[in-house]
Amino acid sequence: MCSKKNGEREVSLSATQKIRDLLLLPRDIRECPEIVSSIRECIEQDDKALEYYVQWMRFEATLHRTLSHEADPPAVIVSEIQRRSRRLQLMRGTIVTAACLIAFCLVISSIQMSASRLSRQAEQPILAARIEADGKIVWSNEVPKQSRSAASGEWISFREGTLKVHMACGAELALQGPVTLQFIDGWEVKLRQGKVCAFVSPPARGFRVKSGELTVTDLGTIFGVIASSDGFTDVHVIQGVITAESPSAQKSMIHAGVAHQYEPAGRLAKTGPSNASLFDDQLRVLTGIGQISGSLEFLYIAPPSLAAEALPPHKGACIFLERKDSSVIAPLSLYAATAGSWTEQSNPELIEIPAGTRVSTYLIHTEVSPVWPVQASVRFEEEILGLALSEPQLQETDSIYGHPSVTYPAPTAKGTRGAVIKEGDDEIRVSDDRRTLEIKINHSGKALDQIRVFVVEN
């Protein structure tokens, strides 16, 4: 059927073209019997050729009436035909150009749609998270590698231990067993049982934890969720703000220091103060501190001030996270965290940390307290790069590497802020793997013995 139509189209084109060529001949040649026979044959062969012939005859008669006074009417007729032919060609060119523009726009639109689809797929990565396991985890059904990726939709389950998880969106989780949890995607997890503590930086704002009918959405904060075997869910906000909602309860905002408990159906059961100590091990894992021993208290939240006697007596010796994963802006002069013991008589050497190095910073703060001297040990998850031990080093690094909400002490006339290098009774020891820092701090007067620890961030 297709070939028949194509054949008819070719005949039509050839008959119309042939009669057009014949009618352009001079009149005396066109009136020859052979030419007339050919014109008749074209007319009989194709209706379009007949239509063209009728239009031609009308056009020629009109021109004859209009141009009868001209000396050479056939030449004028030929000129008019050529003009119309050029106009027809121009129209054809315009149509072709418009068709090409339309086709181009359709191609661009298709490319944009494909790019948008790929962008949406990129926002929902196939790999939802990276988990860090160790020998202390007692798994329910598997023994994964020390570090591996978790795919979207994957479930994990373990009975004992604390597991660190890096979500694709940038949020960091610490899970404490027994835990059964599913990675929905890089922005959301579903907790069936166990404890989850989340440390969410601004780029990961919007990270979600689902438990039963409840959905908890982060607004940039530190919070914990406990899913019990009886179906109840407890939400504790340690820092910042979150929202909680379910089909049975309207969305509510929960601020720092507040805890909500929800029934299995997602209805609010009760409210009260949050309890950060429930997530002690998880918070230390999230802040990069592996273990603390001795008379040093780990603070979940940075204190508002570190001026002399600003902290309660029982918190006279403490450590807290100041900055996590920040970049060294300019070369930084610090005391090296070289393995060994160091005192006022034997200081570690000064080194320069190059610009661009990724670091996390911690402050060890001690002052006169019921426990004297302060003796403690802190083990960090990553290697210690350097130490700020003098007052000038501490003052110079407060604004850039200190906690943004903490008020640090003003410079003192005697330079009594610092540790080890200014007092003969102070001593620190760095382990061979440069991850454990042991301290022995003695106090004299109202001196603020402080050490800023710079740890490499991988």
Disulfide bonds with the S-S distance in Angstrom:
none
